[in-house]
């Protein structure tokens, strides 16, 4: 699944580590999502969307 996580993270001036800490996940998870090697669970996708105040569809595209 394609995503714009790196774009949203950069727009908010966050490192992978910062974002991971704020969401209670590992930096490796952020890296894997950004490289399209891991599709997040629905609950994590909702957390990301809520954190950036956007819809899930704004971050993730099929």
FENJOVEN-V590021 format. One record per backbone hydrogen bond with DSSP energy under -1.0 kcal/mol. NH is the residue of the N-H (numbers start at 1). CO is the residue of the C=O. If there is no record, write none. Layout:
# FENJOVEN-V590021
nh=NH co=CO
nh=NH co=CO
This chain:
# FENJOVEN-V590021
nh=2 co=61
nh=4 co=59
nh=8 co=4
nh=9 co=5
nh=10 co=6
nh=11 co=7
nh=12 co=8
nh=13 co=10
nh=14 co=9
nh=19 co=15
nh=20 co=16
nh=21 co=17
nh=22 co=18
nh=23 co=19
nh=24 co=20
nh=25 co=20
nh=30 co=26
nh=31 co=27
nh=32 co=28
nh=33 co=29
nh=34 co=30
nh=35 co=31
nh=36 co=33
nh=37 co=32
nh=38 co=32
nh=45 co=41
nh=46 co=42
nh=47 co=43
nh=48 co=44
nh=49 co=45
nh=50 co=46
nh=51 co=47
nh=52 co=48
nh=54 co=49
nh=60 co=56
nh=61 co=2
